[in-house]
Amino acid sequence: MTTPDVVRSLWPGAPTPQLLGDGLVSPDPATTPPTDLSAPDGHPARFTGLPGQTAAFSPELARRDVPILHRTVNGHPLVWLDNGATTQKPRQVIEALAGFYGSANSNIHRGAHTMAREATEAYEAGRSAVAQFLGAPSPDDIVFVRGTTEAINLVAQSWGRANLGPGDDILVPVLEHHSNIVPWQLIAQQTRARVVPVPLGPDGQIDLTAYDDLLSMRTQLVALSQASNVLGTVPPVREMTALAHRYGAKVLVDGAQAVAHFPVDVQDLDADFYVFSGHKLFAPTGIGALYAKPEILRDMAPWQGGGNMIDSVDFTRTTYAPVPHLLEAGTGHISGVVGLLAALNWLTSFDRDAITAYETSLMGYAQQALATVPGLELVGSAPDRIAVLTFTLAGHDPSEIAAWLDRDGIAIRAGHHCAQPALAHYGLASAARASLALYNTSEEVDKLVASLQQLQQAT
């Protein structure tokens, strides 16, 4: 039975939830009115290089499935440009969650009754789907966690505690999210290893010459993002991994910002660890996954103890379940896995390469459009990047910019973006960030630009 069939077989005809609130409507696309995407000044798109829409993908194919995109905020149609923080959820995910809790809620694995078997089947189907999505050799290489942060802490406290010692180096690029810095600082303090920053160039790319120079036989781990949440930079992960492996170092890849934007193959990357969060992938919050090479997983000790991860327990000796269950103590986020499964099915129903091409085109359009705003400066200009547009606006604090845009129903992020070293590289403590996803449009970019121009004119 295929992964989608598992979900359909468990909850056939699950009711579609009615969503209430400011402007929210039924997620049924047949009853969802089209969103008014005209720019605030009424003008059509004004810039060249409009995003290409082909038979393989159009953002409207995605938008019709995402009910929250059809609400209003402060009297304006919502323009969601905060995808780097979290993505919005398609109705398929919402319905899967409602279907699970309405028809199949049960704990998993050891239950003998029908619903326990059904819940276990869905949970393990989710594991298989994640393995397939990442190109992992086996579902047994996948450990469910709350998200990227927990996955990195798990690796640090399990693998790191056993393999790091005095004098060992952990290389971490300056562009990393705090969740890929702080766990390594904590384990370095405990093991007397050291965290070594890898510098950036002026455009936000990792300085590969410096990286090569920093690698040595002391290097035990390289921790790097496949895409930066603040600069959008996509480093050459495959090449950097190959260099690290020459010194016997392991490589952990933070895929939180990457998995929604382009296909990932952990075997092609040759990553030793790969981590991501579901909520940045159109799935619920509180669910994510860790991939690790099987020979590494087999040697990892439990990070947490409790139920599910044991074979037998008495007061003289405890034996443990095999991986991946060894690293999944307690009741897992079962509904989260069901939602993640539905999100993966939804995303992979589109042509992934076509999505990547569309987002790249939309980013180029947005860069050109934002260049017309007086006093606006984009942060980072790496040629290989995802559609993350971090910027400053002369005369305005980032939080002021975000509040102004919110009045027009436009949601962006303002602050340090949990990437203070990356912003400090540009002499900044905070910045504004618009981050795009497959359901965003050039008309929404026009609204962003028009509102920013109005802000400049108002001061």
C-alpha positions in Angstrom: 0.0 0.0 0.0 1.4 3.4 -0.9 1.9 6.2 1.7 -1.1 8.2 0.5 -3.3 5.1 0.5 -2.5 4.5 4.1 -4.0 7.8 5.1 -7.0 7.5 2.9 -7.7 3.9 4.1 -7.6 5.0 7.7 -10.0 7.9 7.6 -12.2 7.7 4.4 -14.5 10.7 4.2 -13.1 12.5 7.2 -15.0 15.8 7.6 -13.5 18.9 6.3 -13.0 21.4 9.2 -14.8 24.7 9.1 -12.3 27.5 9.9 -13.6 30.5 11.6 -12.1 34.0 12.1 -11.3 37.2 10.3 -12.1 36.4 6.7 -11.4 32.7 6.9 -13.6 30.4 4.8 -14.0 26.7 4.2 -10.8 25.1 2.9 -12.8 23.4 0.2 -11.3 25.0 -3.0 -14.7 24.7 -4.7 -16.1 27.2 -2.2 -13.0 29.4 -1.8 -13.3 32.7 -3.6 -10.3 34.0 -5.5 -8.1 36.4 -3.6 -7.8 39.9 -4.8 -4.1 40.2 -5.6 -4.0 43.7 -7.1 -1.3 46.0 -5.8 -2.4 48.7 -3.3 -2.1 51.4 -5.9 -4.2 49.4 -8.4 -1.3 49.0 -10.9 -0.4 45.7 -12.5 3.1 44.3 -12.3 5.6 46.9 -13.3 8.9 45.1 -13.6 10.5 42.8 -16.2 11.4 39.2 -15.6 8.0 38.1 -14.3 8.0 34.7 -12.7 7.4 32.0 -15.2 4.3 29.9 -14.8 4.2 26.7 -16.8 1.8 23.8 -17.1 4.1 22.0 -14.5 3.5 24.6 -11.8 1.6 27.8 -11.0 1.3 29.4 -7.6 -2.5 29.3 -7.9 -2.3 25.5 -7.8 -0.8 25.8 -4.3 -2.9 28.8 -3.2 -6.2 27.1 -3.8 -5.3 24.5 -1.2 -4.2 26.9 1.6 -7.2 28.3 3.4 -5.4 30.9 5.5 -4.2 32.7 2.4 -7.8 33.6 1.7 -8.3 35.6 5.0 -8.0 39.3 5.5 -5.7 41.1 8.0 -6.6 44.7 9.0 -9.1 44.8 6.1 -6.6 43.7 3.5 -6.0 40.3 1.9 -3.3 38.5 3.7 0.2 38.6 2.1 2.2 36.0 3.9 5.9 36.7 3.5 7.1 35.2 6.7 7.7 31.7 5.3 11.2 31.5 6.7 9.7 31.5 10.2 6.9 29.1 9.4 4.9 28.1 6.3 1.1 28.0 6.0 -0.7 24.7 5.9 -2.7 23.2 3.0 -6.2 21.8 3.7 -4.8 18.3 3.1 -2.7 18.7 6.3 -5.6 20.3 8.2 -8.0 17.5 7.2 -5.4 14.8 8.0 -5.1 16.1 11.6 -8.8 16.4 12.0 -9.3 12.9 10.5 -6.7 11.4 12.8 -8.2 12.9 16.0 -11.8 12.3 14.8 -11.4 8.7 13.7 -8.1 7.0 14.7 -6.6 8.6 17.8 -4.5 6.1 19.6 -1.0 5.5 21.0 1.3 3.5 18.8 3.5 0.4 18.6 2.6 -1.8 21.6 -1.2 -1.6 21.4 -3.0 -4.8 20.3 -6.3 -3.2 19.2 -7.4 -2.0 15.8 -6.9 1.7 16.3 -3.4 1.2 17.8 -2.5 -0.7 14.7 -4.0 2.0 12.4 -2.1 4.7 14.2 1.1 2.8 14.1 0.7 2.1 10.4 0.2 5.9 9.8 3.2 6.8 12.0 5.5 4.3 10.3 4.2 5.4 6.9 5.3 8.9 7.8 8.8 7.6 8.6 8.9 5.8 5.2 7.7 9.0 3.5 10.5 11.1 5.1 13.1 8.5 4.1 11.9 8.7 0.5 11.7 12.5 0.6 15.3 12.7 1.7 16.6 9.9 -0.5 17.6 7.9 2.6 18.4 4.2 2.1 15.9 3.0 4.8 13.1 4.3 7.0 15.2 2.9 9.9 17.6 5.8 9.2 14.9 8.4 10.3 14.4 9.5 13.9 11.4 11.7 14.7 12.0 14.8 16.8 10.2 18.0 17.6 12.2 19.9 15.0 15.6 21.0 13.8 16.7 22.3 17.2 15.9 19.1 19.0 17.6 17.1 16.3 20.8 19.0 16.5 20.8 18.8 20.3 20.2 15.1 20.1 23.3 14.6 17.9 25.4 16.9 20.1 24.4 15.1 23.3 24.5 11.6 21.9 27.1 11.4 19.2 29.0 14.5 20.4 29.3 13.3 24.0 30.8 10.0 22.8 33.1 11.4 20.1 34.3 14.8 21.1 37.1 15.6 23.5 39.8 18.1 24.5 41.4 19.7 21.4 38.8 18.6 19.0 37.3 21.2 16.5 33.7 21.7 15.5 33.6 24.0 12.4 30.5 26.2 12.2 30.0 28.8 9.5 29.1 32.4 10.6 25.9 32.2 8.6 24.3 29.6 10.9 21.1 29.8 12.8 21.6 29.9 16.6 20.2 26.3 16.8 23.2 25.2 14.8 25.6 27.2 17.0 24.5 27.0 20.7 24.2 23.2 20.9 27.8 22.9 19.8 28.9 25.5 22.3 27.2 23.5 25.1 28.7 20.2 24.1 32.1 21.8 23.6 32.0 23.2 27.1 31.2 19.7 28.4 33.9 17.9 26.4 36.5 20.7 26.2 36.3 20.7 22.4 36.1 24.1 20.7 33.7 25.7 18.2 35.6 27.3 15.3 33.7 29.9 13.2 34.1 29.7 9.4 34.1 33.3 8.0 31.9 34.7 5.2 32.8 36.7 2.2 31.2 40.1 1.5 28.3 38.6 -0.5 27.4 36.1 2.2 29.0 33.1 0.8 31.1 30.8 3.0 34.8 31.6 2.5 35.9 28.2 1.1 39.6 29.1 1.2 39.3 29.8 4.9 37.2 26.6 5.4 39.9 24.5 3.7 42.6 26.1 5.8 40.6 25.5 9.1 40.0 21.8 8.3 42.6 19.5 10.0 42.9 16.2 11.8 41.5 18.0 14.9 38.2 18.5 13.0 35.6 16.1 14.3 32.4 17.7 12.9 31.3 20.4 10.4 27.8 21.8 11.1 26.4 23.8 8.2 23.0 24.9 6.8 22.0 23.9 3.3 20.3 27.3 3.0 20.7 30.3 5.3 17.5 31.7 7.0 18.8 35.2 7.0 21.0 35.5 3.9 19.4 32.9 1.7 22.9 31.6 0.8 23.0 28.0 -0.4 26.5 26.7 0.3 28.2 24.0 -1.8 27.3 21.4 0.8 28.4 18.4 -1.3 31.9 19.8 -1.9 32.3 20.9 1.7 31.3 17.5 2.9 33.8 15.8 0.6 36.5 18.0 2.0 35.5 17.3 5.6 35.5 13.6 5.0 39.1 13.7 3.8 40.0 14.5 7.4 37.7 11.9 8.9 35.2 14.6 10.1 31.5 14.0 10.2 29.1 16.6 8.6 25.7 17.7 10.0 23.5 19.5 7.5 20.7 21.8 8.7 18.0 21.5 6.1 15.3 23.5 7.8 15.3 26.3 5.2 16.2 24.0 2.2 13.6 21.2 2.1 10.7 23.4 1.1 12.6 25.0 -1.8 14.4 22.2 -3.7 14.8 18.4 -3.7 17.2 16.9 -1.3 19.2 13.7 -1.6 21.2 12.9 1.5 23.1 10.1 -0.2 24.2 12.4 -3.0 25.3 15.0 -0.4 27.0 12.2 1.6 25.7 13.9 4.7 26.4 12.0 8.0 23.4 13.8 9.6 20.6 15.8 8.0 17.9 17.6 10.0 14.7 19.5 9.3 11.5 20.9 10.8 8.0 20.1 9.6 6.5 23.5 10.2 8.8 25.1 7.6 7.6 22.4 5.2 3.8 23.1 5.3 3.4 20.6 8.1 2.4 21.1 11.8 4.7 22.6 14.4 6.4 20.3 16.9 7.5 17.6 14.4 10.7 17.2 12.5 13.2 14.5 11.5 16.8 13.5 11.9 18.5 11.4 9.3 21.8 9.7 10.1 23.9 7.1 8.3 23.0 3.7 9.7 26.5 2.9 11.0 26.4 6.1 13.0 22.9 5.6 14.4 23.8 2.1 15.6 26.6 3.6 17.8 24.5 6.4 19.3 23.6 6.1 22.9 20.1 7.1 24.2 19.7 10.8 24.8 16.5 10.5 26.8 15.1 7.5 28.7 11.6 6.4 29.1 8.9 4.4 27.3 9.0 3.2 23.7 12.9 3.2 23.6 13.3 0.1 25.8 13.4 -3.6 25.2 13.2 -4.7 28.9 13.6 -3.0 32.2 14.3 -4.1 35.7 16.2 -2.5 38.6 19.4 -4.3 37.8 19.6 -3.9 34.0 17.8 -2.2 31.1 18.1 -3.2 27.5 17.1 -0.9 24.7 15.1 -1.1 21.5 17.0 -0.9 18.2 17.3 2.4 16.4 15.4 4.5 15.4 13.1 3.7 18.4 16.1 3.9 20.7 16.2 7.7 20.2 12.4 8.3 20.4 11.7 8.1 24.1 8.1 8.6 25.2 4.9 9.0 23.2 5.8 10.7 19.9 4.0 13.5 18.2 1.7 11.0 16.3 -0.6 13.6 14.9 2.4 15.6 13.9 3.7 12.7 11.9 0.3 12.3 10.2 0.4 16.0 9.3 3.9 15.7 8.0 3.0 12.8 5.9 0.1 14.8 4.4 2.4 17.7 3.8 5.0 15.6 2.0 2.3 14.1 -0.2 1.0 17.6 -1.0 4.4 19.1 -1.8 5.6 16.1 -3.9 2.3 16.2 -5.9 3.9 19.2 -7.7 6.9 19.2 -10.0 9.7 20.0 -7.5 12.1 21.3 -10.1 9.3 23.5 -11.5 8.7 24.9 -8.0 12.4 25.7 -7.7 12.5 27.5 -11.0 9.4 29.5 -10.2 10.7 30.6 -6.8 14.1 31.6 -8.3 12.2 33.6 -10.9 10.0 35.2 -8.3 13.0 36.1 -6.2 14.7 37.8 -9.1 11.5 39.8 -9.7 11.4 40.8 -6.1 15.0 41.9 -6.1 14.4 44.1 -9.1 11.2 45.5 -7.5 12.7 46.2 -4.1 15.5 48.1 -5.8 13.0 50.8 -6.7 12.4 51.6 -3.0 14.5 54.6 -1.9 16.9 53.8 0.9 16.3 50.0 0.8 19.4 47.8 0.9 19.3 44.0 0.6 21.6 42.1 2.9 23.7 39.3 1.2 24.1 38.7 -2.5 25.3 35.2 -2.9 24.5 33.9 -6.4 23.2 30.5 -5.1 20.4 31.3 -2.8 16.8 30.6 -1.8 14.1 33.3 -1.9 15.0 35.0 1.3 15.2 38.8 1.1 16.6 40.5 4.2 16.8 44.2 4.0 17.2 47.5 5.8 15.4 50.7 5.1 17.1 54.1 5.7 15.5 56.0 8.6 13.4 53.1 9.8 13.8 50.5 12.5 13.0 46.9 11.3 10.2 46.6 13.8 8.7 49.8 12.6 8.8 48.5 9.0 7.1 45.3 10.0 4.3 47.2 11.9 3.7 49.5 8.9 3.4 46.5 6.5 1.1 44.7 8.9 -1.4 47.6 8.5 -1.6 46.6 4.9 -2.0 42.9 5.7 1.6 42.1 4.8 3.4 39.8 7.2 7.2 39.9 7.3 9.8 39.2 10.1 11.9 41.8 11.9 14.7 41.2 14.4 17.9 39.3 14.5 16.3 36.1 13.0 18.2 33.9 15.4 21.3 34.5 13.3 23.1 37.3 15.1 26.7 36.4 13.9 25.5 36.5 10.3 23.9 40.0 10.7 27.0 41.2 12.7 29.1 40.3 9.6 27.3 43.3 8.0 27.4 45.5 11.0 23.8 44.9 11.9 21.9 44.0 15.0 18.6 43.5 13.3 16.9 43.6 9.9 13.6 43.1 8.1 13.0 39.9 6.1 10.6 38.9 3.5 10.8 35.2 2.7 8.9 33.6 -0.2 7.3 30.2 -0.8 5.7 28.4 -3.7 2.3 30.0 -3.1 3.6 33.6 -3.3 3.0 35.8 -6.4 4.4 38.8 -8.2 1.3 40.7 -7.3 2.1 40.2 -3.6 5.6 41.4 -4.2 4.1 44.5 -5.8 2.0 45.1 -2.6 5.1 44.8 -0.5 7.0 47.3 -2.7 4.1 49.8 -2.9 3.7 49.7 0.9 7.4 50.3 1.5 7.3 53.2 -1.0 4.4 54.7 0.9 6.3 54.4 4.1 9.2 56.3 2.7 6.9 59.0 1.3 5.2 59.3 4.7 8.4 60.3 6.4 
